[in-house]
Amino acid sequence: MTNYDVIKKLIGPIQPIGESNTDEIRYKNLQETILVVDKLLADIWNVSGDSERVEASIKKAGKTAKQFLQDIKDL
């Protein structure tokens, strides 16, 4: 089971189906999903600040994070 699978299983589905009771639950799941993604993006943003560091391993992580955020922006 991947990390994605675990999170999806913990939070639950987010796609509304047109049934009020189910959709209310899924809306709450959507809000929770957004909260998790927001926190993860903040973590990635923090790492992206290391893209100019001199230490190779830190710089590598920073560049990867920075590129990921740029790819999201380009979408």
VOKOL-796066 format. One record per residue: z, x, y of N, C-alpha, C in turn. Coordinates in steps of 0.05 Angstrom, whole numbers, padded with zeros to 5 digits, always signed. Example, Ala and Ser with C-alpha at 12.3 -4.5 7.8 and 13.67 -1.06 7.14 Angstrom:
+00156+00264-00114+00156+00246-00090+00156+00264-00066+00142+00257-00045+00143+00273-00021+00157+00258+00001
//
This chain:
+00000+00017-00024+00000+00000+00000+00000+00018+00025-00018+00012+00044-00020+00028+00068+00000+00018+00089+00004+00035+00109+00022+00026+00131+00012+00000+00144-00015-00002+00147-00027-00027+00158-00019-00051+00140-00022-00048+00114-00015-00069+00096+00014-00078+00099+00032-00058+00101+00060-00064+00104+00065-00080+00130+00054-00071+00152+00058-00085+00177+00047-00113+00176+00023-00116+00165+00011-00143+00163+00029-00161+00146+00040-00150+00125+00057-00166+00107+00083-00173+00121+00094-00154+00137+00119-00159+00151+00116-00180+00173+00094-00178+00188+00090-00196+00211+00077-00222+00203+00057-00221+00186+00043-00245+00177+00017-00248+00192+00001-00268+00184-00025-00273+00195-00023-00281+00225-00044-00275+00239-00045-00281+00268-00068-00300+00275-00087-00304+00258-00111-00320+00263-00103-00350+00262-00107-00365+00284-00101-00394+00284-00121-00408+00266-00112-00431+00255-00129-00446+00236-00134-00474+00246-00121-00483+00268-00126-00509+00278-00105-00530+00269-00083-00520+00257-00061-00538+00249-00037-00530+00265-00026-00548+00281-00006-00542+00301+00018-00526+00291+00030-00534+00270+00054-00521+00260+00048-00492+00251+00026-00489+00236+00018-00463+00226+00010-00445+00250-00005-00457+00269-00014-00441+00291+00009-00432+00309+00030-00447+00311+00053-00438+00327+00066-00414+00314+00068-00414+00288+00079-00390+00273+00060-00367+00277+00034-00371+00275+00015-00350+00278+00014-00339+00307+00019-00356+00326+00021-00347+00354+00045-00328+00357+00067-00335+00345+00090-00317+00346+00084-00291+00332+00070-00292+00310+00061-00268+00296+00043-00251+00314+00025-00265+00329+00007-00250+00347+00023-00236+00369+00043-00250+00380+00060-00237+00400+00074-00213+00389+00084-00214+00365+00098-00192+00352+00078-00169+00347+00054-00176+00338+00033-00156+00333+00027-00141+00359+00024-00156+00381+00018-00143+00407+00041-00125+00415+00065-00133+00411+00088-00116+00417+00088-00090+00402+00082-00091+00376+00081-00067+00359+00058-00049+00368+00035-00061+00373+00012-00045+00382+00018-00032+00409+00030-00046+00427+00037-00035+00453+00056-00011+00450+00075-00013+00433+00094+00010+00429+00080+00033+00416+00062+00028+00396+00047+00049+00383+00028+00063+00403+00015+00047+00420-00003+00059+00440+00013+00076+00459+00037+00068+00466+00054+00084+00484+00061+00111+00471+00066+00110+00445+00072+00134+00430+00048+00153+00430+00024+00142+00426+00000+00158+00425-00006+00169+00453-00001+00153+00474-00005+00162+00501+00013+00186+00507+00038+00184+00498+00056+00207+00502+00046+00232+00489+00035+00230+00466+00024+00254+00452-00001+00264+00466-00017+00246+00477-00041+00254+00491-00036+00273+00514-00013+00272+00526-00006+00290+00547-00004+00319+00539-00004+00324+00513-00002+00351+00503-00029+00364+00498-00051+00351+00507-00078+00361+00500-00085+00388+00513-00069+00397+00532-00074+00423+00545-00053+00444+00538-00036+00438+00520-00015+00457+00512-00028+00482+00499-00013+00504+00499-00024+00529+00487-00019+00530+00457+00002+00517+00448+00007+00517+00419-00014+00501+00404-00027+00514+00385-00051+00502+00372-00045+00475+00359-00023+00473+00345-00017+00447+00331-00011+00425+00351+00003+00431+00373+00010+00411+00393-00016+00403+00407-00032+00422+00414-00058+00417+00428-00076+00400+00411-00077+00406+00385-00094+00390+00366-00085+00361+00366-00060+00356+00364-00049+00328+00364-00055+00315+00391-00051+00329+00413-00056+00318+00439-00085+00311+00443-00103+00328+00435-00132+00323+00437-00140+00299+00420-00129+00297+00396-00136+00274+00379-00126+00248+00391-00102+00248+00402-00091+00224+00415-00107+00217+00439-00114+00237+00455-00130+00232+00479-00157+00220+00473-00170+00231+00452-00196+00221+00444-00194+00192+00434-00173+00186+00419-00169+00159+00409-00167+00140+00432-00151+00147+00452-00147+00129+00475-00173+00126+00490-00188+00148+00492-00214+00146+00506-00233+00127+00491-00233+00129+00465-00250+00112+00448-00242+00082+00452-00217+00076+00454-00208+00049+00460-00218+00040+00487-00215+00057+00507-00224+00051+00534-00254+00045+00534-00269+00060+00519-00298+00057+00519-00307+00031+00506-00289+00019+00489-00296-00006+00476-00297-00028+00497
//
